[in-house]
């Protein structure tokens, strides 16, 4: 017979006795621990008050702490940017998938041809083709310049194409937006430019009546009172100059209007016509093709697309004169453009204009400006990207008053000689032109030099007018289907990079803290060697005003060494 295992059951008397002994033992242990007392964590003695170079040590500790915080903040912003970029990329891919599934194969083929046509219309090659068509068809070419940076708006390739065309083409310079520069600066530029080409001072209307829309009325059934900002100045002078040229030619003429983006080409045509004949907007590249507008029976105005800026131009020229796609998410050109603009301006004047405190770099400037204007993303993070886009629109639009100085000496371009200057100025009554410009200048209220930002011009901006010179960038529309797998790989890389970046940050901070012996500080070693022992050097040197939970036990110099 098999033996059964002994039972572990106890009598109640024995079980209660064991429990009582256990309680007594625990009570005895607690009593002894109370007598012995608990060991409190030792306070960090910090830097002794008699130690030499104490202030330098504390200052270096504070600087190391600030650098560590700046590094963390920068890494946090980079992670947020990458996260935002991945989110937009995923949304774009999902939208494309949904659209493809709904339309099917046939409709997707049709949409592909439509997008190819749209791409061709918006391409740089199309812009150059239309611009060349306008120059060839024009008898008089108006090169529109922004009065805030006239030299940066001049395109030597266009001027050479007009002056060396061999025909009887004339080139006029139209100095637009003259109400945004000081009066003295405008007069200097007028005297400088009229020595090369006939120059017209102009201020286009910012709000014109749309001939396709019914007239607006107020609640009182009265007509809308167009304010003084809708008035244009210089239109009579320019029309008179063109009409005199028509009389000398005894035939109708075509006047082409050319220039870089946002200089006011279409606004000048609308001002001369008196109605909104051409579409205008703050966005760059609104005009896509040549448009013909009849000003009178003898004069046709030809509106042209913007001149394509050469990629070899300086950063500030590309920021102000190139067609930047501000709708593209994560565009690095926008931030680089803002950085280039700030580098060519006086920092003090920029701070006064935007009423913000001192800043160290462009990202800090945009963050301060975004916080001031309330442009915040989820979690109260400043929306730096959209703030940069808005800033570029302000500088290329008609909001910011800034001015540049003309060159000290008159240096003629290689394509311009004394004979060419005389030829361009022929058939125009320069005396009447100067009187008209003086009348225009007297009628305008100019900003004071103190309220205008001083800007350093980068000189003439090279442009592309030949189709062969344009190198089209790789199109997303053409490679929509083939790039799907690449986008998925990019997303995986983004997520891996984000995780690796977090690990690297944690490991870097731990290594730095281990090397310096501080929980919060240390990115660089002290600049001086002090006569301390190794134990003294390893003491924490943190100087914290706002303690966090991890720093509650750290040593505070503000309380002990006052």
Rosetta blueprint (number, residue, H / E / L):
1 X L
2 X L
3 X L
4 X L
5 X L
6 X L
7 X L
8 X L
9 X L
10 X L
11 X L
12 X H
13 X H
14 X H
15 X H
16 X H
17 X H
18 X H
19 X H
20 X H
21 X H
22 X H
23 X H
24 X H
25 X H
26 X H
27 X H
28 X H
29 X H
30 X H
31 X H
32 X H
33 X H
34 X H
35 X H
36 X H
37 X L
38 X L
39 X L
40 X L
41 X L
42 X L
43 X L
44 X L
45 X L
46 X L
47 X L
48 X L
49 X L
50 X L
51 X L
52 X L
53 X L
54 X H
55 X H
56 X H
57 X H
58 X H
59 X H
60 X H
61 X H
62 X H
63 X H
64 X H
65 X H
66 X H
67 X H
68 X H
69 X H
70 X H
71 X H
72 X H
73 X H
74 X H
75 X H
76 X H
77 X H
78 X H
79 X H
80 X H
81 X H
82 X H
83 X H
84 X H
85 X H
86 X H
87 X H
88 X H
89 X H
90 X H
91 X H
92 X H
93 X H
94 X H
95 X H
96 X H
97 X H
98 X H
99 X H
100 X H
101 X H
102 X H
103 X H
104 X H
105 X H
106 X H
107 X H
108 X H
109 X H
110 X H
111 X H
112 X H
113 X H
114 X H
115 X H
116 X H
117 X H
118 X H
119 X H
120 X H
121 X H
122 X H
123 X L
124 X H
125 X H
126 X H
127 X H
128 X H
129 X H
130 X H
131 X H
132 X H
133 X H
134 X H
135 X H
136 X H
137 X H
138 X L
139 X L
140 X E
141 X E
142 X E
143 X E
144 X E
145 X E
146 X E
147 X L
148 X L
149 X L
150 X H
151 X H
152 X H
153 X H
154 X L
155 X L
156 X H
157 X H
158 X H
159 X H
160 X H
161 X H
162 X H
163 X H
164 X L
165 X L
166 X L
167 X L
168 X L
169 X L
170 X E
171 X E
172 X E
173 X E
174 X E
175 X E
176 X E
177 X L
178 X H
179 X H
180 X H
181 X L
182 X L
183 X H
184 X H
185 X H
186 X H
187 X H
188 X H
189 X H
190 X H
191 X H
192 X H
193 X H
194 X L
195 X L
196 X L
197 X L
198 X L
199 X E
200 X E
201 X E
202 X L
203 X E
204 X L
205 X L
206 X L
207 X L
208 X L
209 X L
210 X L
211 X L
212 X L
213 X L
214 X L
215 X L
216 X L
217 X E
218 X L
219 X L
220 X L
221 X L
222 X L
223 X E
224 X L
225 X L
226 X L
227 X L
228 X H
229 X H
230 X H
231 X L
232 X L
233 X E
234 X L
235 X H
236 X H
237 X H
238 X H
239 X H
240 X H
241 X H
242 X H
243 X H
244 X H
245 X H
246 X H
247 X H
248 X H
249 X H
250 X L
251 X L
252 X L
253 X E
254 X E
255 X E
256 X E
257 X E
258 X E
259 X L
260 X L
261 X L
262 X L
263 X L
264 X L
265 X H
266 X H
267 X H
268 X H
269 X H
270 X H
271 X H
272 X H
273 X H
274 X L
275 X L
276 X L
277 X L
278 X L
279 X L
280 X L
281 X L
282 X L
283 X L
284 X L
285 X L
286 X L
287 X L
288 X L
289 X L
290 X L
291 X E
292 X E
293 X E
294 X E
295 X L
296 X L
297 X L
298 X L
299 X E
300 X E
301 X E
302 X E
303 X E
304 X L
305 X L
306 X L
307 X L
308 X E
309 X E
310 X L
311 X L
312 X L
313 X L
314 X L
315 X H
316 X H
317 X H
318 X H
319 X H
320 X H
321 X H
322 X L
323 X L
324 X L
325 X L
326 X L
327 X L
328 X L
329 X L
330 X L
331 X L
332 X H
333 X H
334 X H
335 X H
336 X H
337 X H
338 X H
339 X H
340 X H
341 X H
342 X H
343 X H
344 X L
345 X E
346 X L
347 X H
348 X H
349 X H
350 X H
351 X H
352 X H
353 X H
354 X H
355 X L
356 X L
357 X L
358 X L
359 X L
360 X L
361 X L
362 X H
363 X H
364 X H
365 X H
366 X H
367 X H
368 X H
369 X H
370 X H
371 X H
372 X H
373 X H
374 X L
375 X L
376 X E
377 X L
378 X L
379 X L
380 X L
381 X L
382 X E
383 X L
384 X H
385 X H
386 X H
387 X H
388 X H
389 X H
390 X H
391 X H
392 X H
393 X H
394 X H
395 X H
396 X H
397 X L
398 X L
399 X L
400 X L
401 X L
402 X E
403 X E
404 X L
405 X L
406 X L
407 X L
408 X L
409 X L
410 X L
411 X L
412 X L
413 X L
414 X L
415 X L
416 X L
417 X L
418 X H
419 X H
420 X H
421 X H
422 X H
423 X H
424 X H
425 X H
426 X L
427 X L
428 X L
429 X L
430 X H
431 X H
432 X H
433 X H
434 X H
435 X H
436 X H
437 X H
438 X H
439 X H
440 X H
441 X H
442 X H
443 X H
444 X L
445 X L
446 X L
447 X L
448 X L
449 X H
450 X H
451 X H
452 X L
453 X E
454 X E
455 X E
456 X L
457 X L
458 X L
459 X L
460 X L
461 X L
462 X L
463 X E
464 X E
465 X L
466 X L
467 X H
468 X H
469 X H
470 X L
471 X L
472 X L
473 X L
474 X L
475 X L
476 X L
477 X L
478 X L
479 X L
480 X L
481 X L
482 X L
483 X L
484 X H
485 X H
486 X H
487 X H
488 X H
489 X H
490 X H
491 X H
492 X H
493 X H
494 X H
495 X H
496 X H
497 X H
498 X H
499 X H
500 X H
501 X H
502 X H
503 X H
504 X H
505 X H
506 X H
507 X H
508 X H
509 X H
510 X H
511 X H
512 X H
513 X H
514 X H
515 X H
516 X H
517 X L
518 X L
519 X L
520 X L
521 X L
522 X L
523 X L
524 X L
525 X L
526 X L
527 X L
528 X L
529 X L
530 X L
531 X L
532 X L
533 X L
534 X H
535 X H
536 X H
537 X H
538 X L
539 X L
540 X L
541 X L
542 X L
543 X L
544 X L
545 X L
546 X L
547 X L
548 X L
549 X H
550 X H
551 X H
552 X L
553 X L
554 X L
555 X L
556 X L
557 X H
558 X H
559 X H
560 X H
561 X L
562 X L
